[in-house]
């Protein structure tokens, strides 16, 4: 029965420290492996063959999925799976998967050129949100209230962004709150509502805005369950927008921060993750 786990990440944050601290109580040993120090591809890569599984928590826009694919090719299981990570890393791919599966998502337009951007502004009422296809933690997500400002902002995307950074989504602004649902395995273990603060319209948990526990009602459980059925069991932060017509899935984070949700709800998320890893290892 194995119990040696590597957290593959570019740095150790609060979440990683809690996972390492909790591990011995669950019969696990967890190390940090810097995701910038790996050169995977050889089936006997010495940096990972000592571990029974890899917990991929890279904060890179694309590194997590690549590392998971190389690790799995070497026979090392990963959490989450390559399919799940690569689906979540790309906001367009995720939206397309969810929409095809009949899971409610916000209206959106893919923008890869100025012409696309102008069409999106014609089709979606202001204010709108411009967000990168690859990105996280609320960075480079911009609220556009006027058409003039929108074009000025897009100048920066067009002139300064590298190729993959120029791929963006434009979507309606759906207010200053969202619900973050923490999933471990197939279980929805906790949920909290995040409200934007007075100096920043974004409600992303990484920005430290207001939060409170929310009840796990039937609709939320149903939507989150359908997301997990689509991506497979794993560790996810499922972000929902609340609208008059029900909840919409905004994003699914494959390496979710959970400090704010744990604080708001009192849920022992590190222990839940540790138990899930223990179950997978047998």
N, C-alpha and C positions, 0 to 999 in steps of 0.2 A: 504494500500500500504506500504510494508515494505521497509526498507532502511538501516538496520543494518548489517554490513558485518565484518567478522573477517578475517584478513590476518594471515594464519597459517604458521609460519616460525620459524626457529631457531634463527634468528636475524633480525634486521631492517637495511636494506641497503638503498642506494640512491633511488632505485625504490619504495620500500615500503613507504619511507617518502613522495615521490611525490604523491603516490596514496592517502595517508592519507590527505595530504595538499589539493588535488583537490576535495576530496569527498564532502565537504559542498556545493560547487557550483552546484553539481549535485543532491542534495537532499539525499546524503548518509552520513552515519556515519561509519567510518572504525576504528577498533581497531586492535592492534597486539595481537595475542595469541601465546605464545611460544609453538612450536610443541613438546618440550620436557616435557611439563607440563600437557599433556593430558593423560587420562586413559579411552579411549573410549570403548564402547561395550554396556553399559547400555543404553536403549532407551531414558532415561531422563537425560543423562549426563549433569550436570549443567554447565559445562564449555562452551558448544556450543549451548544449547537450546535457549539462549537469542538472537541468530543471525539468520538472514533470509537466509544467505548463507555464505559459507566458501571459501575464495580465497586461494587455496593451493599453497604456494610458498616455501615449504621445500626444502632445498639444500641437504638433505640426499639422498644417492643413492636409498634407498628403502622406506623411511618413508612416503613420500607423498602419494604413492598409498595405503599404509596400512591405513593411516589416512582417506583418502577419502572413502575407502570401509567401514570403521567403522562408519563414519559420515553419509553416505548415508543409511546404515542399520538402523540408528536412525532417518531417515526421514529428514535429513538436506542436502539440495542440495549443491553441490560443483562445483567449477571451478578450474581445469578442471574436467571432469568426471573420475570416477575410471578407466574405460577402457582406456581413453586417457593417463592418468598419468602412469598407469602400462605398457602400450605399449611403452611409451617414456623412461621410466626408464631403460628398458632392451634393449640394442642396438641390440642384436640378434633378439629378438621378433619384434622390429620395422623393421629391415631390411627384415625379413621374410614376415611381413605383406605388406610392400611396394612392395617387389619383386613379391609376389603373385598377388597383384593388378595391376601389370604392370607398376609401377612407377619406373623410372630409379634410381638405386643405384650403388655405386662402387662394383666391384668384391670383394669378401671377403672369408675368411676361419675361421670357428670356431675352436679355439684351447683350448683344455682342458687337454692336456698331451704333453710331450716332443715329442712323436711320431707324434702327430698332427702338432706340430710346425715345425718339420723337413719336413713333407709333404708340409706344406704351403710354406716353403722356396724353395722347389723343384718346386712348381707349379707357384709361383708368382715371377716375376723378381724384383731384388733389384734395388733401395731402396724400403722398405716396411714400413708400419706403424703398430706398435703393440699397441692396445688400450684395456682397460678393458671393459667387457660387462656392468658392473655397474660402473658409474663414470661420472664426469662432470668437466666443467671449464678448460678443457685441461690437467687435472692432470693425471699423469702416462701414458700419450700418448707419445710413443717413436718412433723416426725415426731411422730405422736400415739400415745402408748403406753397411755393410759387414757381411758376414755369421759368421765370428768369433765373432764379437761384438754381433750379434744377439743371439748366444748361451750363451754368458756371461750374457747378459741382462735377458735371460729366466731363468738363474740360480736363480735370485732374485725372479721372479714370482713363480718358483717351490718351493723354499725353504722358502720364507718369507710370501707368500700370504696365506690368509685363503681360505677356499673352494671356496666361490663365487668370490673372487678376482683372483683366478687362471683361471677363464673363460675369454678368450680374443678373440679379432678379429684381424686377420692379413689382411691388404688390401694394394693395391698399393699406393705409394706416388704420389699424384696428384697435387703437387705444393704448393706454399706458400700463396695462396689467397683463400678466400671463400666469399660467399654472404649470409648475414643474413637477412632473411625476417621476419618481425613482423606481425603476424596475430592476429586480434581481432574479435571475432565472426566468420564470414566467409570472412572478408575483409582483404586484404593485404594492410596494412596502411603505410608501409615504408620498404625500403631495403637499405643496405649499404654493400660495399665491404671491407673486412678486409685483410690487407697485413701483412705478418710476418715481424718482425723487424730485425735489424742487429744482435742481440745477441740471438734470439730465433726463430727457424724455424716455430713454431706453430703460427697460425693466429687467435687463439681463442680471442673473444672480451674481456674476463675476464683478459687477459694478457696485455691489453692496447696497442695493436699494431695499426698501421696506418689504417685509415678508410676513406671512402668517399661515398657519396650518389650515387646510381645507378638507371638508368631508369628501370621502371617496364614493361619489354617487354612482348610480348604475351607468349613466351615459359615459362618464370618464372611464370607468372600468371596462366598458365595452370597447371604446375607441382604443385604449391602451392595449387591451387584449388582442385586438385585430392587428395593431402594429407589431406586437411580439410574434404573432402567428406568421406575419409576413417576413420578418427579419430573422426569426429564430430566437430561442431562449438566450439571454445574455444579460449584460449590465447596461442599462440605458437611462438617460434623462430625456423624457418625452415632454416637449414644451407645447402647451395648448393655448390658443387664444379663445377667450369667451366672447361669444356674439349672441345677439337676440335669437338667432336660429340654432344655437348649440355650439359645441366646441369644435375648433379646427386645429389640426396638427400643424404647428409652425415648423419645428425642427425635431430631430432625434439626435442626441449626443451620445456617441459611442464610448466616450471616456468622461463621464459626467462629473463635474464638481458637485459635492453633496453636503458641504459644510452648512450652508444656509438652510437647506431642507432639514437636515438633522437638528439644527438649532431650533427651527420653528416647530417641529413636530415631536422632538424627543425620540425619534426612531433611531435604533442602533444599526445604522446602515453598514458600517464596517463589519460587524458581526454577521449580518445577513449575507454580505459578499463572501466572507470567509466560509460560511456554511455551504454556500453554493459551490465555491471552489472545491471544498472537501467532498461534496456529493459527486462532482464531475470526476475527481481523481479516484473515487471509489474507496 
